[in-house]
Amino acid sequence: MSLSELKEVIEIAEKHDVWLLIDETYRDMFKDEVLPVAASLSDKVISVSSLSKTYGIPGIRIGWTVCRNKKINDLLLCAKEQYASEEVWLMSILAMLLCLKKLNG
């Protein structure tokens, strides 16, 4: 998808006052045109991504969301808090350390 196509899709979402959820897991793998994180282009966009597929670290469950809308960010944080437990936090820390080792060689 080109930047102009991305902006066109975002414009449609804004026009109809709907949220656009974009999975950007593979965004960094395309080198022809480096696109900005879609959420940086509009308050109506939620970008999601992860490390496991993009950087070839299968089984490591580290992901994130990006959104300029504070209310949506708060809702996403509440959802994460409902899911999280001490075991999940410990596994997240271990996964993060493994990813850093993989990324840094």
FIDREN-242894 format. One record per atom (N, C-alpha, C): residue number from 0; atom name; x, y, z. Coordinates in steps of 0.1 Angstrom, whole numbers. Each point is the difference from the previous one (the first is absolute). Layout:
BEGIN
i NUM, at CA, px X, py Y, pz Z
...
REM end
This chain:
BEGIN
i 0, at N, px 8, py -12, pz 0
i 0, at CA, px -8, py 12, pz 0
i 0, at C, px 9, py 12, pz 0
i 1, at N, px -3, py 10, pz -8
i 1, at CA, px 7, py 12, pz -1
i 1, at C, px -5, py 10, pz 10
i 2, at N, px 8, py 11, pz 3
i 2, at CA, px -5, py 10, pz 9
i 2, at C, px -13, py 6, pz -4
i 3, at N, px -1, py 3, pz -13
i 3, at CA, px -12, py 6, pz -5
i 3, at C, px -12, py -9, pz 2
i 4, at N, px 1, py -13, pz -2
i 4, at CA, px -10, py -10, pz 2
i 4, at C, px -4, py 0, pz 15
i 5, at N, px 10, py 0, pz 8
i 5, at CA, px -2, py -1, pz 15
i 5, at C, px -8, py 13, pz 4
i 6, at N, px 4, py 11, pz -5
i 6, at CA, px -7, py 13, pz 3
i 6, at C, px -15, py 0, pz -5
i 7, at N, px -2, py -7, pz -11
i 7, at CA, px -13, py -1, pz -6
i 7, at C, px -9, py -8, pz 9
i 8, at N, px 5, py -11, pz 5
i 8, at CA, px -8, py -9, pz 9
i 8, at C, px -3, py 7, pz 13
i 9, at N, px 10, py 7, pz 5
i 9, at CA, px -2, py 8, pz 12
i 9, at C, px -11, py 11, pz -2
i 10, at N, px 1, py 6, pz -11
i 10, at CA, px -10, py 10, pz -3
i 10, at C, px -14, py -5, pz 0
i 11, at N, px -2, py -12, pz -5
i 11, at CA, px -13, py -7, pz -1
i 11, at C, px -5, py -3, pz 15
i 12, at N, px 9, py -5, pz 8
i 12, at CA, px -3, py -3, pz 14
i 12, at C, px -4, py 13, pz 7
i 13, at N, px 7, py 11, pz -2
i 13, at CA, px -3, py 13, pz 7
i 13, at C, px -14, py 5, pz -5
i 14, at N, px -2, py -1, pz -13
i 14, at CA, px -13, py 5, pz -6
i 14, at C, px -12, py -7, pz 6
i 15, at N, px 2, py -13, pz 2
i 15, at CA, px -11, py -8, pz 6
i 15, at C, px 0, py -2, pz 15
i 16, at N, px 10, py 7, pz 6
i 16, at CA, px 1, py 0, pz 15
i 16, at C, px 1, py -14, pz 6
i 17, at N, px 9, py -8, pz -7
i 17, at CA, px 2, py -14, pz 5
i 17, at C, px 15, py -1, pz 3
i 18, at N, px 3, py -10, pz 9
i 18, at CA, px 14, py -3, pz 3
i 18, at C, px 6, py -9, pz -10
i 19, at N, px 13, py 3, pz -3
i 19, at CA, px 7, py -8, pz -9
i 19, at C, px 11, py -7, pz 7
i 20, at N, px 0, py -14, pz 1
i 20, at CA, px 10, py -8, pz 7
i 20, at C, px 9, py -5, pz -11
i 21, at N, px 13, py 3, pz 1
i 21, at CA, px 9, py -4, pz -10
i 21, at C, px 11, py -9, pz 6
i 22, at N, px 2, py -12, pz -5
i 22, at CA, px 10, py -9, pz 4
i 22, at C, px 13, py 3, pz -7
i 23, at N, px 10, py 6, pz 7
i 23, at CA, px 12, py 4, pz -7
i 23, at C, px 12, py -9, pz 3
i 24, at N, px -3, py -13, pz 3
i 24, at CA, px 10, py -9, pz 4
i 24, at C, px 11, py -1, pz -11
i 25, at N, px -3, py 0, pz -12
i 25, at CA, px 10, py -1, pz -11
i 25, at C, px 4, py 13, pz -6
i 26, at N, px -4, py 11, pz 6
i 26, at CA, px 3, py 14, pz -6
i 26, at C, px 14, py 2, pz -3
i 27, at N, px 9, py -4, pz 9
i 27, at CA, px 15, py 3, pz -1
i 27, at C, px 6, py -10, pz -10
i 28, at N, px -7, py -10, pz -5
i 28, at CA, px 7, py -9, pz -9
i 28, at C, px -1, py 5, pz -15
i 29, at N, px -8, py 10, pz -3
i 29, at CA, px -1, py 5, pz -13
i 29, at C, px 9, py 13, pz -1
i 30, at N, px 10, py -1, pz -9
i 30, at CA, px 10, py 11, pz 0
i 30, at C, px -2, py 10, pz -12
i 31, at N, px -10, py -3, pz -9
i 31, at CA, px -3, py 9, pz -11
i 31, at C, px -4, py 14, pz 4
i 32, at N, px -9, py 0, pz 9
i 32, at CA, px -5, py 13, pz 6
i 32, at C, px -2, py -2, pz 15
i 33, at N, px 8, py 7, pz 8
i 33, at CA, px -2, py -1, pz 14
i 33, at C, px -11, py 8, pz 4
i 34, at N, px -11, py -6, pz 5
i 34, at CA, px -12, py 7, pz 5
i 34, at C, px 1, py 3, pz 14
i 35, at N, px -6, py 11, pz 4
i 35, at CA, px -1, py 4, pz 14
i 35, at C, px -9, py -10, pz 7
i 36, at N, px 0, py -1, pz 13
i 36, at CA, px -9, py -7, pz 8
i 36, at C, px -14, py 6, pz -3
i 37, at N, px -9, py -8, pz -4
i 37, at CA, px -13, py 5, pz -5
i 37, at C, px -7, py 9, pz 11
i 38, at N, px 1, py -4, pz 12
i 38, at CA, px -6, py 7, pz 11
i 38, at C, px 5, py 14, pz 2
i 39, at N, px 12, py 3, pz -6
i 39, at CA, px 5, py 13, pz 1
i 39, at C, px -7, py 10, pz -10
i 40, at N, px -8, py -6, pz -9
i 40, at CA, px -7, py 8, pz -10
i 40, at C, px -14, py 5, pz 3
i 41, at N, px -6, py -6, pz 11
i 41, at CA, px -14, py 3, pz 3
i 41, at C, px -3, py -4, pz 14
i 42, at N, px -9, py 7, pz 6
i 42, at CA, px -6, py -4, pz 13
i 42, at C, px -9, py -12, pz -1
i 43, at N, px -4, py -4, pz -12
i 43, at CA, px -10, py -10, pz -2
i 43, at C, px 7, py -14, pz -3
i 44, at N, px 13, py 0, pz 1
i 44, at CA, px 8, py -12, pz -4
i 44, at C, px 6, py -7, pz 13
i 45, at N, px -1, py -13, pz 0
i 45, at CA, px 7, py -8, pz 11
i 45, at C, px 10, py -9, pz -8
i 46, at N, px 12, py 1, pz 3
i 46, at CA, px 10, py -8, pz -6
i 46, at C, px 4, py -11, pz 10
i 47, at N, px 2, py -13, pz -5
i 47, at CA, px 5, py -11, pz 8
i 47, at C, px 11, py -6, pz -7
i 48, at N, px 10, py -5, pz 8
i 48, at CA, px 11, py -7, pz -6
i 48, at C, px 6, py -9, pz 11
i 49, at N, px 10, py -8, pz -5
i 49, at CA, px 7, py -9, pz 9
i 49, at C, px 14, py -3, pz -5
i 50, at N, px 8, py -6, pz 9
i 50, at CA, px 13, py -3, pz -4
i 50, at C, px 2, py -14, pz -6
i 51, at N, px -9, py -10, pz 5
i 51, at CA, px 3, py -14, pz -3
i 51, at C, px 1, py -3, pz -15
i 52, at N, px -9, py 6, pz -8
i 52, at CA, px 0, py -3, pz -15
i 52, at C, px 10, py 9, pz -7
i 53, at N, px 0, py 12, pz 3
i 53, at CA, px 9, py 10, pz -7
i 53, at C, px 15, py -4, pz 1
i 54, at N, px 4, py -4, pz 12
i 54, at CA, px 14, py -2, pz 3
i 54, at C, px 3, py -15, pz 1
i 55, at N, px -9, py -9, pz -4
i 55, at CA, px 3, py -14, pz 0
i 55, at C, px 3, py -6, pz 14
i 56, at N, px -9, py 4, pz 10
i 56, at CA, px 1, py -5, pz 13
i 56, at C, px -13, py -7, pz 4
i 57, at N, px -2, py -11, pz -6
i 57, at CA, px -13, py -7, pz 2
i 57, at C, px -2, py -4, pz 15
i 58, at N, px -12, py 1, pz 5
i 58, at CA, px -3, py -4, pz 13
i 58, at C, px 2, py 11, pz 10
i 59, at N, px 7, py 11, pz -3
i 59, at CA, px 1, py 11, pz 8
i 59, at C, px -12, py 9, pz -2
i 60, at N, px -8, py 3, pz 10
i 60, at CA, px -12, py 7, pz -1
i 60, at C, px 1, py 14, pz 5
i 61, at N, px 8, py 8, pz -7
i 61, at CA, px 1, py 14, pz 3
i 61, at C, px -7, py 8, pz -11
i 62, at N, px -10, py 8, pz 4
i 62, at CA, px -7, py 8, pz -10
i 62, at C, px -3, py 14, pz 6
i 63, at N, px -6, py 8, pz -8
i 63, at CA, px -4, py 13, pz 5
i 63, at C, px -11, py 7, pz -8
i 64, at N, px -6, py 10, pz 5
i 64, at CA, px -10, py 8, pz -7
i 64, at C, px 5, py 14, pz 0
i 65, at N, px -4, py 8, pz -10
i 65, at CA, px 3, py 14, pz 0
i 65, at C, px -13, py 7, pz -5
i 66, at N, px -3, py 10, pz 8
i 66, at CA, px -12, py 8, pz -4
i 66, at C, px 2, py 14, pz 6
i 67, at N, px -4, py 10, pz -7
i 67, at CA, px 1, py 14, pz 5
i 67, at C, px -12, py 4, pz 9
i 68, at N, px -10, py -8, pz 0
i 68, at CA, px -12, py 3, pz 7
i 68, at C, px 2, py -5, pz 15
i 69, at N, px 0, py 9, pz 9
i 69, at CA, px 2, py -4, pz 14
i 69, at C, px -10, py -9, pz 6
i 70, at N, px -13, py 2, pz -4
i 70, at CA, px -11, py -8, pz 5
i 70, at C, px 2, py -15, pz -4
i 71, at N, px 4, py -2, pz -13
i 71, at CA, px 2, py -13, pz -5
i 71, at C, px 13, py -6, pz 6
i 72, at N, px 10, py 8, pz 2
i 72, at CA, px 12, py -5, pz 7
i 72, at C, px -3, py -5, pz 14
i 73, at N, px -8, py 8, pz 7
i 73, at CA, px -5, py -4, pz 14
i 73, at C, px -8, py -13, pz -1
i 74, at N, px -9, py -2, pz -10
i 74, at CA, px -7, py -12, pz -1
i 74, at C, px 9, py -12, pz -3
i 75, at N, px 9, py 2, pz -8
i 75, at CA, px 10, py -11, pz -4
i 75, at C, px 8, py -4, pz 13
i 76, at N, px 4, py 10, pz 8
i 76, at CA, px 7, py -3, pz 12
i 76, at C, px -8, py -7, pz 10
i 77, at N, px -13, py 4, pz 1
i 77, at CA, px -9, py -8, pz 9
i 77, at C, px -1, py -14, pz -4
i 78, at N, px -2, py -2, pz -13
i 78, at CA, px -1, py -14, pz -5
i 78, at C, px 13, py -8, pz 3
i 79, at N, px 11, py 6, pz -2
i 79, at CA, px 13, py -7, pz 3
i 79, at C, px 1, py -3, pz 15
i 80, at N, px -5, py 9, pz 9
i 80, at CA, px 1, py -2, pz 14
i 80, at C, px -10, py -12, pz 4
i 81, at N, px -11, py -1, pz -7
i 81, at CA, px -9, py -11, pz 3
i 81, at C, px 6, py -13, pz -3
i 82, at N, px 9, py -1, pz -10
i 82, at CA, px 6, py -12, pz -5
i 82, at C, px 12, py -4, pz 8
i 83, at N, px 8, py 11, pz 4
i 83, at CA, px 13, py -2, pz 5
i 83, at C, px 0, py -7, pz 14
i 84, at N, px 10, py -7, pz 3
i 84, at CA, px 2, py -6, pz 13
i 84, at C, px 15, py 0, pz 3
i 85, at N, px 4, py -4, pz 12
i 85, at CA, px 14, py 0, pz 3
i 85, at C, px 8, py -9, pz -9
i 86, at N, px -6, py -11, pz -4
i 86, at CA, px 7, py -10, pz -9
i 86, at C, px 2, py 7, pz -14
i 87, at N, px -10, py 7, pz -4
i 87, at CA, px 1, py 6, pz -14
i 87, at C, px 11, py 11, pz 1
i 88, at N, px 0, py 8, pz 11
i 88, at CA, px 10, py 10, pz 1
i 88, at C, px 14, py -6, pz 0
i 89, at N, px 2, py -11, pz 7
i 89, at CA, px 13, py -6, pz 1
i 89, at C, px 4, py -6, pz -14
i 90, at N, px -9, py -6, pz -7
i 90, at CA, px 2, py -5, pz -13
i 90, at C, px 3, py 11, pz -10
i 91, at N, px -7, py 12, pz 2
i 91, at CA, px 3, py 11, pz -9
i 91, at C, px 14, py 6, pz 2
i 92, at N, px 5, py 0, pz 12
i 92, at CA, px 13, py 5, pz 3
i 92, at C, px 10, py -10, pz -6
i 93, at N, px -2, py -13, pz 1
i 93, at CA, px 9, py -10, pz -5
i 93, at C, px 0, py 1, pz -16
i 94, at N, px -12, py 1, pz -5
i 94, at CA, px -1, py 1, pz -15
i 94, at C, px 7, py 13, pz -5
i 95, at N, px -1, py 11, pz 7
i 95, at CA, px 6, py 12, pz -4
i 95, at C, px 15, py -1, pz 0
i 96, at N, px 6, py -7, pz 10
i 96, at CA, px 14, py -2, pz 1
i 96, at C, px 5, py -9, pz -12
i 97, at N, px -8, py -10, pz -3
i 97, at CA, px 4, py -9, pz -11
i 97, at C, px -1, py 8, pz -13
i 98, at N, px -9, py 8, pz -2
i 98, at CA, px -1, py 8, pz -12
i 98, at C, px 11, py 10, pz -1
i 99, at N, px 4, py 6, pz 10
i 99, at CA, px 11, py 10, pz 0
i 99, at C, px 13, py -8, pz -4
i 100, at N, px 2, py -12, pz 5
i 100, at CA, px 12, py -8, pz -3
i 100, at C, px -1, py -3, pz -15
i 101, at N, px -11, py -4, pz -5
i 101, at CA, px -2, py -4, pz -14
i 101, at C, px 3, py 12, pz -9
i 102, at N, px -6, py 12, pz 3
i 102, at CA, px 2, py 12, pz -8
i 102, at C, px 14, py 5, pz 0
i 103, at N, px 7, py -1, pz 12
i 103, at CA, px 13, py 6, pz 1
i 103, at C, px 11, py -10, pz -4
i 104, at N, px -4, py -12, pz -5
i 104, at CA, px 10, py -10, pz -4
i 104, at C, px 5, py -8, pz 11
REM end
